[in-house]
Amino acid sequence: MDRHELVSFFHGSPGKRRVGVEIECAAISSSTSKCLAYDGPEGLKHLLLRTAASLGAGLIHEEGTACLTGVRLLSGASISLEPGGAIEYSSAPAANVSELADIATADLRHIADICRGQDIALLPGGNNPFAEQGQLRWTPSRKVDLLRKHYAALGVGPVADLCMASNLSTQVTLDYSSPTELCEQLNMQTLVSPVIKAMFVNSPFHARRPSGFQSHRLHLWTATEPLRAGALPTALSGKTTVDELVDWLVRLPMIYRLQKGQYVPAGTRAFAELDGVNSQDWQTHLNQIWKDARPRRTIELRGADGPPWPHVFSAPALWEGLSYVAEVRRSVIALIGPVTREQHTAATLQAALHGLQGTYKGVSLRELATDVIRLAQLGLKCLVERGEEKEECLGNISVLDDVVCTGETFAQRSRSRWPDLGRDHRKYVEYHRIR
């Protein structure tokens, strides 16, 4: 690929304002709360086969292997296995969050009913609170094997294993209409991400015990590979360009690439130095970058913990309101202002430990979140007035308004409700499972 092809990849989708969501769920035994094996009559492979048979779905196998990794639903959505056995529901693009919530809720409830027949519970949130280092289960995927070897070579294998096997989020996918809008969205989304993280902290447990964090997930991510996670560095000034973005992307090495139908290690050279790269390599490379705002043909927002069921659609509603109205985007950028990488990382660690009681550039995260919620509501109202969204969508972020007004995060509520998770694991599962 030449420079022009790399830059033109980010030309956008003029006129489109769609919304998608990826909801990661711990898939565990309802009775024991243990992680599930891939094989066997009660395993994840059998669950995928049952889902395909029940819902008329098509099977998805990893390229170059016989590993069954997912099923494609009739709605256009899919479910797939994460490295450590979590189930990810990926919606088809929807016209707005109201439509998205209706379709995704119906899909997820169908899947949850199938799971009940196999004594499996699906729990959205920020992490699997029952996952333990010595009991992790892995999807027999070539890509997973290569990822684990990559992190072992960096000297962070155990932390990365926990990160891949226990962390969960609710990720949001948005369109951009042009390179200019891409950059403005990335600037805003990167600058505001510590505030969003603080609003959504929801992983206070690890290995059935309090972790000492409001977000154990954020703690693991900051300790894994900062080069690929956290803030998109070119956006910290609030003035990134596509050329700057591409310059940064091509300096990163790939982890693996597809050659002759098989995933193979890509080595340690920067993407720009690899021989014979093509558009498939470029897309694979982008998929190996886990920034808070990840640019591809669309933008994926992935920094925050997932909220609990049934509040999972608060994430796409919030991001839709902040991202799809130019005046709101610019107001958020002005609110936060340019930051350094150190300030952004420090605020993320503050959110992981203290939730909304932390600070960002010396300002209370709760104070900033109050302004961000107001701007998101303004954005959603503008979209309603344009006929691009339904008024009911505002209800999706009412739970976040309550979190910010009370200052009590999802994590704090969970810690108060479950003082002894080891004893109350069945009640926890029943309370938080999709139903």
N, C-alpha and C positions, 0 to 999 in steps of 0.2 A: 504494500500500500504506500502511495506517496502522500506528501503533506496535505495536498488538496483533498484527498479521499478521507484522511483522518479528521480534518476540520469539517468537511461537508457531512460527516456522519451525524453531526449535531445541528442539522438545519431545522429540525422541529416538525410539528404537524399543524400547519396553519388551520385555524378555525376549530380545532378540537379542544375540548375542556373536559376530558373524561377523568374518572377516578377508579382506581383499583385498590385492592387490599390483599395482603398476605397475612394470615392469622396462624401463628405457630402455637401448637398445643402439645403439652406433655401427654403422651399416650401411656397410661399406666394401668396396672391391675386395680379394679375397683375395690377388691377385698384386701389386698396386701399393700397397695400403693407402690409396688415395685415396678421398675422399668421392664419392658417387654423384649423378648428375644426376637430376632428376625424370622427364624424358621420355627416349625412346630405348629400343632393345631391351634394354639392360643397366641401365635406369633403375628408379627406385623405383615408378613407376606400373605398369610391366610386372610388377614383383615382386608388387604387390598383386593384380593381375589373375590371375597364376599361382597365388597362394595361394588366392584365391577359387575358382578352377577346381579346384584339387587337393583342397581341404578342404570344398567345398560351402558356402563362406562367402558372406554377403551383403555387398554393397558399401556403403560409407559415403561420402557426398559432403558437402562443406561447404555449409551453408545459403546459398541465394542464389547459388551458383556451381556450375559443372560440375566443380570440382576434386575428384578422387578422393583422399580423405585416409585411408581405412582399410577394413578388412573385419571383419565380425562372424563369429566362429567358432561352430561347433555346440555347443561347450562352454559358450557364454554369454560367453566372453571376446572380446576384440577386439584387433587390432593397428592402430596408427595412426601417422601421420607427425608427428614433432615439427617445429618451425619450420626447423631446419637439416638436416633429412633423417634424423635418428635414427629408429629404429623403437621404438615403445612398445608393450609387451604389457600389456594391462589385464585382469586376471582377473575372472571372476564372483565374487561373495561366496561364501566357503566356510565350513563350520561351524567349522573350526579350521585351524591351520597344516599339520598332517599331511595333511589332505585337500587343502588348497591346493597343497602341494608336489607331490603326485602328479599332479594335473590339470595344473598349470602346466608341470611338467617335460615331460609328454607333448606338450602343445601346442607348447612352445618347440622341442623336438627335431624335431617335424614341420616347423615353419617353417624351422628351420636346414637341414634336408635339402633343402627347396625352394630355399633361398638357395644352397646348394652348386652346384646345377645352373645357377646364373646367375653363378658365381664371386663370390659375395657372402659375407662373414663378418659375423656378429652378435656384437658384443663388449659385454657388460654392464660396468659399472664406474663410475668417478667422472667420466671425461671421454673424449673421443676424442683420444688423444695425437697423432694425425696431422693434426688440423684446423689450418689456417693462415689467417690473416686474409685474404689475397688469393685463397684458393681455396674459400671457403665457398659452399655450394649451398643454395638456399632453396626451400621448398615454395611453389608459386604460390597461396597462400591469402590471402584478403582480411584475415583476422585477423592473419596474420603481417605483412602490409604495414602494418597499423595499429599493431601493436606496435613495429615498427622506427621508424616515424615518431614515435611517442610518445617513445621513448628518444632519438632524434635531437634532438627538441625540448628534452629535459632536458640535452643536452650530453654524453651518455654513449653515443652511438651505437656507436662501435667496440667499447667494452667490452661493451655489451649484446649486440651481434652475436655476439661470441665466447661470451658466456654462453649465449645461446639456441642457438648452433650446435654448441658443443663439450661443454657440460656434460651429465652423465648422473647419474642416481640410481636407487635402488630405493625407491619410495615405498610406504608401508603405509597401508591404509584400515581403520579400526575403527569399530564402532558405539558409541553411548552410549544408555543406557536412559531418561535424564531430563535436564532442564536442570542439575540438581545434579551428576550424574555427568559431563556435558559439561564443566562448569567445573573439576571436580576433575582430570579427565584433562588438560585444557588447561594447568592450573597445573603439574602434574607434568611433562608433556611439554615445555613451554617451559623450565622451570627446568633440566631435565636435558639439554637438547639439545646444549650445548657438549661434554658428556662423551660423548654418543653420536657426535657429529661426530669427536671425537678417536679413538674406537675404530675408526671406519670410513674414515679418510682413505685415499684410493686414487686420487689423480690427481697423481702427481709429475712427469708429463711434459706438455709443451706444444710443438706444432709439431715433434715428433720429437726434442726435446731436454729435458734436465732443466729444470724450471721454477724451481727454488729453493724450492718449496713442497712439503709433503706432500699438500696439497690445493689445486691450482690452481683447482679449481671453487669452493671457499669464498672464495678470494681474489677471484675475479670477482664472486661474488654480493655481497660486502660493498662492492664498488666500483660496483654498478649502481644500485639504488634501495632504500636501507634502509627507506623508508616502507612498501614492500610485501613486503620479505623480512626474514629474521632473526627476532628474538623478537617474539611477540605482546605488545604493551606492557601490556595490561590484566592479563596473567597473571604478570608479573614479581614481584608482591607475594605470589603464591601464594594469593590470595583473590579472584580475579575473579568477576564475576557476569554473567549473560546481559544484564542491562540495561547494564552497563559495556561489554560486548562489542559490543552493537548501537550504542551511542553512538559508539564508535570507528569501527565499520564505516561508518556513514552519513556520517561527516565526510570520508571518502576520496572522491576523484573516481573515476568510471568511466573506462576507457580507450576502450572501444567498446561499442555496444549494437546489438541487432537491431531494425530498424525496416522494416516493409513488405518483409520477406524479405531484407534486405540489412544487412550489418554497416557501421555508420557511426561516425565519431568521436563520443564522448560529451561532448567539451568539457572544461573545467577546473573546472566547478562540483562541489561535493560531492554525493554521491548524494542526500542529504536535500533538496537544492535543485532536483533535476531534476523536470520536469513529466511526469505520466502514467506513472510507473514502475509495473511490475507484477511478479509473482513470477518471470517469466522474466528480467527485468532484475536482480532481486535475486540469482538464481543465477548469472547472467553476471558480476555484480559480485564475488561471492565467488570465482569462478574466476580473477579477475584479481588476487588477493592470494596471494602465495607465501611466507607465513610458515612457520617450521619446523613448526608445528602449525596446519593450516588447517581452520577449522570450516565445515562445510556440513551437509547431512543426516547426514553421517558426519564423522569426523575423518581428515584425511590428514597423515601424518608424512613430511616431505619435506626435512628439513634436511641429512641426511648424504649423503656419497658412496655410490654403489652398491658393494657388494662384488664381487669377481671370481666368475665361474663356476667351480665349482658351488656357491658359498657364498651365493647370492642369498637363500636363505630364512632366513639368520641374522637378517636385518632384521625380517621379520614375526614371527619367533619371539621375538626380544628385546622388541619392542613389545607383543606379546600378553602376555608374562609380566609386564611392568611395568604394563600398563594395565588388565587385566581382573580384578584382585583389589584390593579397596578398601584392605586393610591394607598392601599393597605400595605402592600409589600414595602413601599418606600417609607411609610410611617414606622414600620418595624425596624428597618435599617437605621433610620434616624434615631429611634429609641435606644438601640443597642450601641450603635456607632462602631468604628473599626476596633478590632481587638488583636492582641498577640496570641500566638499559639499557647504560650504559658498561661495567659489569662483564661483562655477557653478550656484548657485542660484542668486548671485549678477549679473552675466553676463546675465542671463535670464531676470532679472528685467531691466537691462540696455537696452537690446534688446526691451523689451516691451515699454519702454519710448522713447528711442532715436534711435532705429533701428541700422543701420550700424555706427552711430556716437558714439555708446557706446563702452565700453572697456571690455576686458576679461583678467584677470591677468595682468592688466596694459597695454595691447596691444590693439590697435584699432581693433574693430570687422571688419571694412571694410578692413583693412590690412590683417587680417586672412582670410577673405572671398575671397580676391584676390588669395591667395595661394590655398585655398580649391577648387575654381573653376578650377584653372589650373590642380590640381591633378584629379579632376573629369573628365576633358577633356582627360587627359592622360589615365585614366582608360577606358573610352569609346573607345578611339582609340585602346587600347590593345584588347578589346573585339571584335572590328571590324576586327582586324588583325587575331584573332583566328576563325573568322567566327561565333561568338556567338551573334553578333549585327550588325545592318545595319548602314552605314555611316550617313544616314538621322537623326539618333537619336541625333547626336551632335547638330542639330538645336533646339532640345527641351530645351537645357540649354542656348541658345543664349540670351534669355530674362534675365536670371540671370546674365550673363556676363555684359549685359547693366546696370542692376540695380547696380552691384558692381562698374562698371567703372564710372557711373555718380554719384553714392552715393545716388540716389533718389529711395526710396523704393516704393513698391506697395501702401503702406499706404500714403506716401507723395503725390504720384500722384493722389490718390483718393481724398485726402483732397483738393488739388488744383483744381481738376475738379468739385467737388461738394461742393462749399462753403455754400450752403443752402440746406441740404438734405431734410428737411421737405417740402420745396417748390418744389424741383426737384425730388421727390421720383419716379415718373413715368418714367422720363428720366433715372434715375439711374437703375431702374429695367430693362428697355429695353436694356440698354448698357451692363449690367452684366449677363443677363440671358443666359442660354444655348440655342443656336440656330443653 
